Amino acid sequence: MTHKAKYLFFLLIFALFLGGCSLPWKKPVENQSLPDPVNAAEEVAGNSGQLKKFASYQELRNFLEAQSVNINQNYGRKEMLMGLDMASAPMRDGAITGEVAATGGTDDYSRTNTQVSGVNEADIIKTDGEYIFALVYNDIYIVKAQPVEQARAVAKLSFNSRPSEFFLDSGRLVVIGNDDQIKETSVYKSFRRHSPYTYVKVFDLADRESPKQIRDLSMEGAYQDSRVIDKRLYLIINNFNSYITNEVVTPRLVDNGKILSNDCSKNDRCFAPDVYYFDIPYDSYNFTSINTLDLSDEEASVKSQTYLLSGAQNLYASAKNIYLSYAQYLDHSDLLLAVMRERLTDKLSVDERERLAKIDGADSVVLSAGEKKQKQLQLFEAFLRARSSEESLVLETDLEDALKQKYEAEAENLERTLIYKFSLGTDQPVYRANGSVPGTALNQFSFDEAENGDFRVATTRSANLGLDGSTESYSNLYVLDGNLKQIGSVERLASGERIYSVRFMGKRAYLVTFKQVDPLFVLDLSDRQSPKLLGELKVPGFSSYLHPYDENTLIGVGKDTEVDAYGNVKTGGLKLSLFDVSDPKNPRELDTYVG
């Protein structure tokens, strides 16, 4: 590579870093021994990376004011530097299991399609066997479907803000949506923090023809996901970088039009969530709140816990635990700065070293951590520009080699999926453990909790433009124990491809990856410490969703594809596939439909 080419390459990387295109990365949090469930949140503390609880809201304010937060830091970075070809999101479906019937209707009817038995998921159409509930724009229609000769619409519920989805559970209709109308109220306009709000409206269905609204809640933040388990609603709400001086520091709750105070010493009915954080540096933060509501009690208060996380992307829930996960990426500018300090510091002039020391020693009130890093990078770049052509060629070659070595050493940390586990069974979830695995998860179907408590995760590791020496993506499957510590893995499946769908079924896992054809992989998970690949099948197209028909048959829903004369893949119409997996070493496609 010529001197000019080297310099331009190096300068391009440097410019991307200074332009805010680096990716946030913090070292994965180590797992800790688990405390007694009752006092888990209070006791998981003390060591670096452990969970801690803020003693007061003033302590939380002090913490947030000391943090370096760049609100726009996370957007657009992954695609720009990592070069991902993101798979289209699969359908939000799962194994057909049933929610509890709300009436005494027939048992011979289709239930909501959910991933885990006993874990109810929201949808836009549901039935209890006698009545059908359907969301159409801003209305939910209630249709009496049995007996057929008497079928008719018996009620319509209208909402000013369009519902996103709803639950039907134990005689309750729970409607969730983005509260657009609250922005027009004088109460909202008095807030300095203009966050999105999520509404939850609960109706008693004792009389299907005249549902009675019994709860009207509006929670500050963006709705992420929800589940109903054992008559309890678990609602995940995100607030992004929401701290504003002199504003209420925690997300607000509006109950029946009244803002609940977070000072429970002066109010009988209040909303004062405990706030937890991990003892690690935060480049950015997200208030992730787990809100719990007992649907069987009309007067139940909303229980809430808020966690300072860098993000929350996927929710998986079993009958016993909730898992939150998100992807984190290596901060390339940290590696670049580390290499520059190692290789160039002793070559700086006395004046330049003094300036570097002043930047290091600046109080966080004067210079945030991000601002310090930017100034240090600028100092080293100015030093390089001032060198002669011959000297800069030597220095740039040395920096390039050192940077490659750094990337190779951090290969497994280029992108990771972080997982947080919360146990159920009390009036609100209890934090249990956290862990991480290399690669990124596609969606909730990339996760599974086994009967023995193991947690299984399927991920794709991206090509990353060869920054660590690799040029191909590949997929992995990891087995974690109940403490989220890795105990088994199968890695480097399907070189050059990405996961498009996953299905865990007992002691087997099925993965679909895609680049030009659709490989269906069958993996044996019976040995938790040594999972292995049993067989694979390659067919045209891809399945973005896998559904078990029975233990030996899978239904694949996806797209047909064809490869043109130039080797380009073109996506066609809908494709349905029927797979026979009775012989796991030789799966086969029984039939297909392309429309």
C-alpha positions in Angstrom: 0.0 0.0 0.0 1.4 3.4 -0.9 2.1 6.1 1.6 -0.7 8.2 0.3 -3.2 5.3 0.3 -2.2 4.3 3.9 -2.6 7.9 5.0 -6.0 8.2 3.4 -7.2 4.9 4.8 -6.0 5.9 8.3 -7.5 9.4 8.0 -10.8 8.0 6.9 -11.1 5.7 9.9 -10.0 8.6 12.1 -12.6 10.9 10.6 -15.4 8.4 11.2 -14.4 8.1 14.8 -14.4 11.9 15.3 -17.6 12.2 13.4 -19.6 10.2 16.0 -19.6 7.0 14.1 -18.0 4.8 16.7 -20.0 2.1 18.4 -20.6 2.0 22.1 -18.9 -0.9 23.9 -18.5 -1.6 27.5 -16.8 -4.8 28.7 -19.4 -7.5 29.3 -20.5 -7.7 32.9 -19.2 -10.7 34.8 -21.7 -13.0 36.4 -21.9 -13.0 40.2 -23.1 -15.5 42.7 -26.8 -15.2 43.1 -28.3 -14.0 46.4 -31.5 -15.0 48.1 -34.4 -14.1 45.8 -36.3 -11.9 48.3 -33.3 -9.5 48.8 -31.6 -10.0 45.5 -31.6 -6.5 44.3 -30.2 -5.0 47.5 -27.5 -7.7 48.0 -26.1 -7.9 44.4 -23.6 -5.1 45.0 -20.0 -4.3 46.0 -17.8 -5.4 43.1 -17.2 -3.9 39.7 -19.9 -4.9 37.2 -22.5 -5.8 39.9 -26.0 -4.5 40.3 -26.4 -1.6 42.7 -29.5 0.2 43.9 -29.6 4.0 44.2 -30.2 4.9 47.9 -32.2 8.0 46.9 -33.4 9.9 43.9 -30.8 12.6 44.7 -28.1 10.0 44.4 -29.5 9.1 41.0 -29.5 12.8 40.0 -25.8 13.1 41.0 -25.0 9.9 39.0 -26.7 11.1 35.9 -25.2 14.6 36.0 -21.7 13.0 36.2 -22.3 10.8 33.2 -21.1 11.5 29.7 -24.1 11.0 27.5 -24.3 11.7 23.7 -28.0 11.4 22.8 -27.4 10.7 19.1 -24.4 8.5 19.8 -26.0 5.1 19.0 -27.9 5.8 15.8 -26.6 4.6 12.5 -23.3 3.3 13.7 -23.6 -0.4 13.3 -24.6 -0.2 9.7 -21.9 2.4 8.8 -18.9 0.7 10.3 -19.8 -2.9 10.6 -21.3 -3.4 7.2 -24.2 -5.5 8.2 -26.8 -6.9 5.8 -29.7 -7.0 8.2 -32.2 -9.8 7.8 -35.8 -8.7 7.6 -37.7 -9.3 10.8 -39.7 -12.5 11.0 -43.3 -12.7 12.0 -44.0 -12.3 15.6 -45.3 -15.8 16.2 -44.5 -18.9 18.1 -45.6 -22.4 19.1 -49.4 -22.6 19.3 -50.2 -22.6 23.0 -53.3 -21.2 24.7 -54.2 -18.4 27.0 -56.7 -19.0 29.7 -60.3 -19.0 28.4 -62.3 -16.0 29.7 -65.6 -17.7 29.5 -67.2 -21.1 29.5 -67.1 -21.4 25.7 -66.0 -24.4 23.8 -62.4 -25.6 24.1 -62.3 -26.4 20.4 -60.9 -23.1 19.1 -57.7 -21.5 18.0 -55.7 -19.8 20.7 -53.2 -17.0 20.4 -50.0 -18.2 18.8 -47.4 -17.8 21.6 -43.8 -18.9 22.0 -44.0 -20.5 25.5 -46.8 -22.4 27.1 -48.4 -20.4 29.9 -46.9 -17.1 28.8 -49.6 -15.0 27.1 -48.6 -12.6 24.3 -50.5 -9.6 23.0 -52.1 -9.7 19.5 -54.6 -7.8 17.3 -57.2 -10.6 17.2 -58.1 -13.1 19.9 -61.0 -15.4 20.8 -62.2 -17.1 24.0 -64.1 -19.7 22.1 -67.4 -17.8 22.2 -66.5 -14.3 21.3 -63.9 -12.8 18.8 -62.1 -9.6 19.7 -60.6 -7.8 16.7 -58.5 -4.6 16.5 -59.4 -2.5 13.5 -57.6 0.9 13.4 -58.8 2.7 16.5 -61.6 0.3 17.4 -61.8 -3.1 19.0 -64.9 -5.1 17.9 -66.4 -7.8 20.0 -68.2 -10.4 17.9 -70.3 -13.2 19.3 -69.2 -16.2 17.2 -71.0 -19.1 18.9 -73.5 -20.4 18.1 -72.8 -19.6 14.4 -76.4 -18.9 13.5 -76.4 -16.1 16.1 -73.1 -14.6 15.1 -73.1 -10.8 15.3 -71.1 -7.8 16.5 -72.2 -7.0 20.1 -69.9 -4.2 21.1 -67.3 -1.7 19.8 -64.6 0.0 22.0 -63.1 3.2 20.4 -59.9 4.8 21.4 -58.6 8.3 20.6 -55.0 6.9 20.3 -54.7 3.8 18.1 -54.0 0.6 20.1 -50.9 -1.4 19.3 -52.2 -4.7 20.6 -54.2 -6.3 23.4 -54.5 -9.2 25.8 -57.5 -11.3 26.6 -56.8 -13.0 29.9 -59.0 -14.3 32.8 -62.0 -12.1 32.1 -59.9 -9.0 31.4 -59.2 -7.1 28.2 -55.9 -5.2 28.4 -55.3 -2.7 25.6 -51.8 -1.2 25.0 -50.9 1.6 22.7 -48.9 4.8 22.2 -50.7 7.7 24.0 -50.8 10.4 21.3 -53.6 12.4 23.0 -51.8 13.1 26.2 -49.6 15.5 24.3 -52.6 17.8 23.8 -53.3 18.1 27.5 -52.3 20.9 29.8 -50.7 18.4 32.1 -48.3 17.2 29.4 -47.5 20.7 28.3 -46.4 21.6 31.8 -43.7 18.9 31.5 -40.2 20.0 30.4 -39.4 16.4 29.4 -41.6 15.7 26.4 -41.3 11.9 26.3 -43.6 9.5 24.5 -46.3 7.9 26.7 -47.7 4.4 26.6 -51.3 3.8 27.7 -52.7 0.7 29.4 -56.5 0.4 29.6 -58.1 -2.6 31.4 -61.7 -3.7 30.9 -63.8 -6.1 32.9 -65.5 -8.6 30.5 -68.1 -9.9 32.8 -70.6 -8.5 30.3 -69.1 -9.0 26.9 -71.8 -6.7 25.3 -71.0 -3.9 27.7 -67.3 -4.1 28.8 -66.5 -1.9 31.9 -63.2 0.0 32.0 -61.6 -0.4 35.4 -58.0 1.0 34.8 -56.7 3.9 32.8 -52.9 4.2 33.0 -50.4 6.2 31.0 -46.7 5.5 31.5 -43.9 7.7 30.4 -41.7 6.0 27.8 -41.9 4.0 24.6 -43.6 0.6 24.7 -41.2 -2.2 24.0 -43.0 -5.5 24.8 -45.2 -7.2 27.3 -46.4 -10.5 28.6 -49.2 -11.8 30.9 -48.2 -14.6 33.2 -50.4 -16.0 36.0 -52.8 -13.0 35.8 -50.0 -10.5 36.0 -49.1 -8.0 33.3 -45.4 -7.4 32.7 -44.8 -4.3 30.7 -41.4 -3.2 29.4 -41.1 0.6 28.9 -38.0 2.4 27.6 -36.9 6.0 28.3 -33.9 7.2 26.3 -31.4 9.6 27.9 -34.4 11.3 29.7 -32.7 13.2 32.5 -33.5 17.0 32.6 -32.3 19.1 35.5 -35.1 20.0 38.0 -37.5 17.5 36.4 -38.8 14.4 38.2 -35.9 12.0 37.7 -37.8 8.8 37.2 -40.5 8.0 34.5 -43.9 9.4 35.4 -47.2 7.4 35.8 -50.6 9.0 35.2 -53.3 7.0 36.8 -56.9 7.9 35.7 -55.7 11.4 34.8 -53.7 12.0 38.0 -49.9 12.3 38.1 -48.8 10.0 40.9 -46.1 11.5 43.1 -42.8 9.7 43.6 -42.8 10.8 47.3 -44.5 8.0 49.1 -43.9 9.6 52.5 -46.6 12.2 51.7 -49.0 10.3 49.5 -51.0 7.1 50.0 -51.0 6.4 46.3 -47.6 7.0 44.7 -45.3 5.7 42.0 -41.7 5.5 43.2 -39.8 2.8 41.3 -36.5 1.6 42.7 -33.7 2.4 40.3 -30.7 0.0 39.7 -27.5 0.3 37.8 -24.4 -1.7 37.1 -21.0 -0.6 38.5 -19.5 0.0 35.0 -18.8 3.1 32.9 -21.9 4.4 31.0 -21.3 6.1 27.6 -25.0 6.2 27.2 -28.0 5.0 29.1 -31.6 3.9 28.8 -34.1 3.7 31.6 -35.6 0.3 31.1 -38.6 -0.2 33.4 -40.3 -3.5 34.2 -43.8 -2.6 35.3 -46.1 -5.2 36.9 -49.8 -5.0 37.3 -52.0 -7.6 39.0 -55.0 -7.9 36.7 -57.1 -9.7 39.3 -57.2 -6.7 41.6 -58.9 -3.6 40.4 -57.2 -1.5 43.0 -53.7 -2.9 42.6 -50.9 -0.4 42.4 -48.3 -0.6 39.6 -45.1 -2.1 40.8 -42.1 -0.9 38.9 -38.3 -1.3 38.8 -36.1 0.8 36.6 -32.7 -0.3 35.3 -30.0 1.8 33.7 -29.0 -0.2 30.7 -27.4 0.8 27.4 -30.4 -0.6 25.6 -33.1 -3.3 25.5 -34.0 -4.9 22.2 -35.5 -8.4 22.9 -37.7 -9.8 25.5 -38.0 -13.6 26.2 -40.2 -14.9 29.0 -40.8 -18.3 30.4 -43.3 -19.1 33.1 -40.5 -18.6 35.7 -38.2 -15.9 34.3 -38.0 -12.8 32.1 -34.9 -12.2 30.0 -34.0 -8.8 28.5 -31.2 -8.6 25.9 -29.5 -6.1 23.7 -26.5 -5.9 21.4 -23.3 -4.0 22.2 -20.5 -3.2 19.8 -16.8 -2.5 20.3 -16.0 1.2 20.5 -13.4 1.4 17.7 -12.3 4.9 18.8 -11.3 3.4 22.2 -9.0 0.9 20.4 -7.6 3.6 18.1 -6.8 5.9 21.0 -5.2 3.0 23.0 -2.9 2.2 20.1 -2.0 5.9 19.6 -1.2 6.3 23.3 0.9 3.1 23.3 2.8 4.0 20.1 3.0 7.8 20.0 3.0 9.2 23.6 6.8 8.9 24.0 7.3 10.7 20.7 5.3 13.8 21.7 7.0 17.0 22.6 7.0 18.1 26.3 4.3 20.7 25.5 2.1 18.1 23.8 2.6 15.6 26.7 1.6 18.4 29.1 -1.6 19.1 27.1 -2.4 15.4 27.1 -2.0 15.3 30.9 -4.3 18.3 31.3 -7.0 16.7 29.2 -6.7 13.5 31.3 -6.9 15.5 34.5 -9.8 17.7 33.6 -12.8 17.5 35.8 -15.8 15.7 34.3 -17.8 18.9 34.8 -15.4 20.6 32.4 -14.8 17.8 29.9 -16.9 14.7 29.7 -15.2 11.3 29.0 -16.3 11.6 25.3 -15.0 15.1 25.0 -11.7 14.0 26.5 -11.4 11.2 24.0 -12.1 13.5 21.1 -9.5 16.0 22.2 -6.9 13.3 22.7 -7.5 11.9 19.2 -7.3 15.4 17.7 -4.0 15.9 19.5 -2.5 12.7 18.1 -3.8 13.5 14.6 -2.2 16.9 14.7 1.0 15.3 15.7 0.9 12.9 12.7 0.1 15.7 10.3 3.2 17.6 11.4 5.6 14.8 10.6 7.6 14.5 7.4 6.5 12.2 4.7 9.1 9.6 5.6 8.5 9.7 9.3 4.7 9.6 9.0 4.9 6.6 6.7 6.8 4.7 9.4 4.4 5.8 12.1 1.2 5.1 10.1 2.5 1.6 9.2 3.2 0.9 12.8 -0.2 2.2 13.9 -2.0 0.1 11.3 -0.2 -3.1 12.3 -0.9 -2.4 16.0 -4.6 -1.6 15.3 -5.0 -4.9 13.4 -3.5 -6.8 16.4 -5.9 -5.1 18.7 -8.8 -6.1 16.5 -7.6 -9.7 16.4 -7.2 -9.8 20.2 -10.8 -8.4 20.6 -12.4 -10.6 17.9 -15.0 -12.1 20.2 -15.9 -8.6 21.6 -16.6 -6.9 18.3 -20.3 -7.5 18.9 -22.0 -9.3 21.7 -25.4 -10.0 23.0 -25.9 -9.0 26.7 -28.6 -10.8 28.6 -30.3 -9.9 31.9 -32.3 -12.5 33.9 -35.2 -11.7 36.3 -37.1 -14.3 38.2 -40.9 -14.3 38.6 -43.1 -15.6 41.4 -43.4 -12.5 43.7 -45.3 -9.3 43.2 -42.6 -8.1 40.9 -39.5 -9.5 39.0 -36.3 -10.0 40.9 -32.9 -9.6 39.2 -30.9 -12.8 39.1 -28.0 -12.8 36.7 -26.4 -11.4 33.6 -24.2 -12.8 30.9 -23.1 -12.3 27.3 -22.3 -14.3 24.2 -20.5 -13.3 20.9 -22.7 -12.2 18.0 -26.1 -10.6 17.8 -29.6 -12.2 18.3 -32.3 -11.8 15.6 -35.4 -11.7 17.9 -37.1 -13.4 20.8 -37.0 -16.8 19.0 -33.3 -16.7 19.2 -33.7 -17.5 22.9 -35.0 -20.5 24.8 -35.1 -21.6 28.4 -34.8 -25.4 28.8 -36.7 -27.5 31.4 -33.6 -27.7 33.5 -33.1 -23.9 33.6 -30.4 -23.7 30.9 -30.7 -20.8 28.6 -30.0 -21.3 24.9 -29.0 -18.5 22.5 -28.5 -18.4 18.7 -26.5 -15.5 17.3 -24.9 -14.3 14.1 -21.4 -12.9 14.1 -21.0 -10.2 11.3 -18.2 -9.9 8.9 -17.2 -6.5 10.2 -15.5 -5.5 7.0 -12.5 -7.7 7.9 -11.5 -5.3 10.8 -10.3 -8.3 12.9 -9.0 -10.3 9.9 -12.3 -12.1 9.1 -14.2 -11.5 5.9 -17.2 -13.8 6.4 -20.2 -13.8 8.8 -21.2 -17.0 10.6 -23.7 -18.2 13.2 -23.4 -19.8 16.6 -25.5 -21.5 19.3 -24.6 -21.2 23.0 -25.8 -23.0 26.1 -25.7 -21.0 29.3 -26.5 -22.3 32.8 -29.0 -20.8 35.3 -26.4 -18.2 36.2 -26.0 -17.3 32.5 -22.5 -18.7 32.4 -21.5 -20.4 29.1 -21.2 -24.2 29.3 -21.5 -25.3 25.7 -21.4 -24.0 22.1 -21.5 -24.8 18.4 -19.8 -22.0 16.5 -19.0 -21.0 12.9 -22.0 -22.4 11.2 -22.9 -21.2 7.7 -19.9 -19.1 6.7 -21.0 -16.0 4.8 -24.6 -16.2 5.9 -26.9 -14.8 8.6 -29.6 -16.3 10.8 -33.1 -15.6 9.4 -35.1 -17.8 11.8 -34.7 -20.0 14.8 -36.9 -22.6 16.6 -36.0 -24.5 19.8 -37.9 -27.7 20.4 -36.9 -29.6 23.5 -33.5 -31.1 22.9 -33.2 -29.8 19.4 -32.7 -26.5 17.7 -33.5 -25.6 14.1 -31.7 -22.7 12.4 -32.3 -21.1 9.0 -29.5 -19.0 7.5 -29.4 -17.4 4.1 -27.2 -15.9 1.4 -28.2 -17.5 -1.9 -30.0 -20.7 -0.6 -31.8 -21.6 2.6 -29.8 -24.0 4.8 -31.9 -25.6 7.5 -29.6 -26.8 10.3 -30.6 -29.4 12.9 -28.7 -29.3 16.2 -28.7 -31.7 19.0 -28.8 -30.1 22.5 -29.1 -33.3 24.6 -25.6 -32.9 25.9 -25.7 -29.4 27.4 -21.9 -29.1 27.4 -21.4 -30.4 23.9 -24.2 -29.5 21.5 -23.6 -30.6 18.0 -24.7 -30.3 14.4 -26.7 -33.3 13.3 -27.8 -32.4 9.7 -28.6 -29.7 7.2 -30.7 -29.2 4.1 -30.2 -26.6 1.4 -33.1 -25.4 -0.6 -33.9 -22.2 -2.6 -35.4 -19.2 -0.8 -35.4 -18.7 3.0 -37.8 -19.2 5.9 -38.1 -16.1 8.2 -40.3 -18.0 10.6 -40.4 -21.7 11.6 -43.4 -23.3 13.2 -43.7 -26.8 14.7 -46.5 -28.8 13.3 -45.6 -31.8 15.4 -42.3 -33.1 16.8 -41.2 -34.4 13.4 -42.6 -31.7 11.1 -41.8 -28.0 10.7 -43.6 -25.3 8.7 -41.4 -22.6 7.2 -42.8 -19.3 6.1 -40.6 -16.9 4.1 -39.7 -15.8 0.6 -38.8 -17.5 -2.6 -35.5 -16.4 -4.2 -33.6 -16.7 -7.5 -30.1 -16.0 -8.6 -29.6 -14.0 -11.8 -26.8 -14.5 -14.4 -24.6 -12.1 -12.4 -24.9 -14.0 -9.1 -27.3 -11.5 -7.5 -30.0 -12.8 -5.3 -33.5 -11.6 -6.1 -36.4 -12.0 -3.6 -39.6 -13.3 -5.0 -43.0 -14.0 -3.5 -44.3 -15.8 -0.4 -42.9 -19.3 0.1 -44.4 -22.0 2.4 -42.3 -25.1 3.1 -43.0 -28.3 4.9 -40.0 -29.9 6.4 -39.7 -33.5 7.6 -37.1 -33.7 10.5 -37.9 -37.2 11.7 -34.4 -38.1 10.7 -32.4 -35.2 12.1 -29.3 -36.2 10.1 -31.2 -36.0 6.9 -34.0 -33.3 7.0 -36.0 -33.0 3.8 -38.5 -30.7 2.2 -41.8 -32.5 1.8 -43.6 -29.8 -0.1 -43.6 -26.2 -1.0 -46.0 -23.5 -2.1 -44.8 -20.2 -3.8 -47.3 -17.4 -4.3 
